[in-house]
């Protein structure tokens, strides 16, 4: 059985979460996100706290590693991943546990806004930092 780690990256409001839900076959395969840390599991309310962001990153990494240790066939990650270093821990885990990594960039072509109330100015700053890496 081949195992896959599918990383969906893009700016807030791009449609990553919606696309991940479709690709995961409506929950057959797990979808992990840093947003999970800030979402109340009982109410579904999302409340971002910048001072807790490092904990959210660590939580997502820990949960991903646990799934890989259990040999889950497909794992989806739905985060912005605007900077290369944000993906590095996942590349290392994938190599350790024998996962093939796929990275897909999701763009807001549907015209809807983001649910995180991120301003257009902030989105522009994030877009400027967003890099696509070309490997030889």
N, C-alpha and C positions, 0 to 999 in steps of 0.2 A: 504494500500500500504506500503510495506516495503521500507525503504530508506537505501542506502549503500554508504559508503565512502571507496573507494578502493585506498590504498596507494601502489604505486609501488616504490620500493627503490632499489638502487644498485649503483655501481660505474659509473662514466661517461663513455659513450660508451657501456654500457651494453645492450642497446636496449629498455630502459624504454619508451621513447617517441614513438617509433614505435609500441611497444606492447600496449601502452595506446590508440593509434589511432585505433588499431584493436578492442580492448575491448570496446571502446566508440562507436562502430558501425559507424566508419567514421564521428564522430562529432555529433551523435545523443545526446550523453551525454557529458557534459563539462570535459575537461582535463585542469587542472591548473598546472603550474610549476613556480618555481622561475626564470627559464630561460625566461619566458614571460616578465619579467621586463626589461631584457637586450636585448630584440629582438625588432627591429624597426617594427611596424605593417605595415608600407607602403612598406618597402623593404625586410623585412624578415631577414635582417642582424643582427647577434648576436655579441654583444660587452660587455663582462663581465668587471665590474669595482668593484674590491674588496671592495673599500670604500663605495659602495652603497649596498653591500650584505644584510645588516640589513634591508634596505628599501625593498629589494626584498622579504625577508622572511615575512615582515609585510604585504606587498601587497598581497601575496599569501594567507595569513591567512584571511585578510579582504575580499577578493573575495570569499573564501571558505565559510566564515560565511554568506555572502550575499546570496549565493546559498542555503545554509541550511535554512536560514530564509524564503526563497521562496519555500521550500519543494521539491527541485529538487530530483528526484528519485535516480539517481546514479551520484556520483561525483568521478572523478579520479584525483589523485595527482601523479605527475611524478617528483620526486626530488630524490636526492641522499639519504637523511635520513640516513647517516652513523652513526649518534649519536642519542641515544634515546630521548634526550631533544628536538630534532628537530621535533619529531612526537607528543610530549605531547600536544601542543595547539589544534591539530586536534582531539586527543582522547577526550579532554575536550569538544570541540564543538560538537562532535558526540554524546556524552552523553547528552548534553544540548538539542539538537534538535532531539534526537531519531534515530540516525543513527547507523547501524551495521558497524563495521570497519573490513576490510579485509586488511592484509598486505602481499604483495608478493615481494619476492626478485628476481630481474632480473639479470642474469649473461650474460657476453659476451661469448656466445658459437658460435656466428656467425663469429667471427674472424675479424670484422671490427674495425677500430679505433674510437676514440671519436671526435666529431666535435668541442670540446672546446679547442683543442690544449694543453691538459694536459699531461705532460710528464709521462713516465713510472715510474720514481722515485716518482712523486707526487701521482700517482695511487697506488703505493705500500704503501705509507704512509697512504693514505685513507683506503686501505684494512686492514691495521693493526688496525685501530680504529673501523672498522666496526664490530658491535656486533649483534648476533642473541640472542634475549631474550627468555628464556624458562620459561614460567609461570607454577606454580604448577597445 
